[in-house]
């Protein structure tokens, strides 16, 4: 699969595509991950460890305990689409009040696809039909088994924070914003 393809009917590069691409490039089991999706793009991107110029916002800023990387747009547009049904994926998750449980058996999709679909479904359930967009995830490590995402609060500026836990232990936070 082309690492830079639109998922489903989207016309922008999905955050999960970039996250999985970066993990594939660095390999191993990164720790202390901070992944920020800074802006939407419909362009092919390149991964670099060079900080972009101050006036050039990277599409993504990724850090872990060993490195900082940036995804930078190129002039080449993305034209390929791959199938992706985020709503169908989220149907296999169980909502309980302000929490959503992601079972261990849902590994035909990547961790980031699961957590993004789950938190978006939880936000829709709690706040109704808004257009929510992934903004950031901070993780001690990527869970290898079942995990839970809990809605924690609405922040100023239309942002929402969630907590990620594995076996009842907090391992990270996820942030979404509202598209206007």
N, C-alpha and C positions, 0 to 999 in steps of 0.2 A: 504494500500500500504506500502511496505517496505520503510522506510525513506531513505535507502541507496541502490537505484537502479539506473542503468544507464538510461538516457533518450534517447529514440530513438535508433539510431545506435551508439551512443557514447560509448567509452570504458573508460571513466573517469567520476568521480562524478561531476555533473553539479553544478555551483555556485547557481543557483536558487533553487535546491534541498536543499542545506545547509541553505540558507537564510530562506526559508519557514520552515524548520525544527527548526531552532533557534527561529523564531517568535512563532511557536507552543509551544515550550518548555517554553518560558518566559511569554507568554500571554500578555494581555493588549495592549496598544497603545504606543510603545516606542517613545521617542523623542531623537533628536540629535544622530542619527544612523551613525556609521562609520563601514562599512563592507568591509574587505579586503580579497580577495581570493589570498592567497600567493603562492600556488602551486597546480598542478594537482595531483590527486590520483585515484587509482582504488581500494582503501581499504575502509572498513567500518571505520567510525570515531566515536569518543566519544566527548561529549561536556563537558568542564570543566572550572572552574574559576581559576584554578591554572596555572600560567605562566609556559610554558614548559622550559626545560633547554635551555641554550643559543645555543647549537649545534643542537637543535631539532626544525625545522621550523614548526609551526602549519599550517594546510591546510588553516584555516581561523582565522582571528582575528576580533572579533565583539565587538564594544563598543556602548553604548547608555548613556543616562543621569544617569542611575542607576547602570551600571555594565560593566565589561569586561569579555568576554568569548573567549575560544579557542576551535577549532576543531582539534583533534589529531588523527592521523592514528592508527589503530590497525593492527595486523598481518593477519586479515581475509579479503580475497578478496571479491569484489562485483561480483555477478554472475547474478543477476536478471536485466531484461530490462523492461521498461514501455514505452508505446507509447508516442511520443512527436514530434510534427511537428512545429518547431519554424518558418520556412518560411511561413507556412500556417497562423499561428497566425499573423505574421507581415503584411500579405496582407490586413488585415482589418484596417490598420493605414494609415493616409493620410500624404504624404510628400509634403511640401511646401518650396522650396528653401533649406535652411539649417536646417529646423525644421521638426519634425514628430509629429503628433497629435494622441493621444491615446484616443478614445472616452470612455465615462463613461460606456457604455453598454458591454464592453469587460471584464467582470468579471468572466467568467467561468475559466479564468486563473488568477493566482495570480498577484499582482502588480509587483513583481520582474520578473516574466516570461514576462510580457508585456513590461517593460522598457528595459530589456536585448534584447528581440527580436526587439523592435523598434530601439534602438540605433545601433544594428548590421546592420539592414536594411538600416538605414540612412548612416552609414559608407560605406557600399557596394555601395550605390547609389553615394556617393561623391568621393570615392577613388578606386572603382573597386574591383575586386576579390582578396582580401587578405584573410588570415585566421585571423579573429579577435577574441579575447578572452576577456571576462569580467575580470576586475582587481579590481575595487573598486567602491563603491557608498557611498556618504555622503548625509544624508537627515535630515532636521528639523523634518519631520514626514512623514508617508506614506500617500500619497493622497488617498482620498476615492471617488473621482470623476474623470472627465477627466483631463488629464495633457499633457504637451508638453515637448519634449526633443529637445534641440537645439545643433547642432554641434558648438563648440566654437573655438577649436584649436588643432593642432597637436603639441605634446610635443616631446622633444628629446627621443631617444631610442625607437621609434616606438609606442609611446603611444598617445592616443586621449582623449580629454576632452569634455564633454557635460554638458549642464546646464538643470536642470529639473525645470519646473514651473507649478504651479497650479493656475488657475484663473488669469494669468498674473503676478503672484508673484513668485520670485525665491525661491525654497525650497531645492535645492540640486545640486550635481554634480555627474557625472558618468564618469568612466575611462575604456577604453579598451586598449589592447595592440595587437601587431601583433605577431602571432606565426611564428617562423622561421623553 
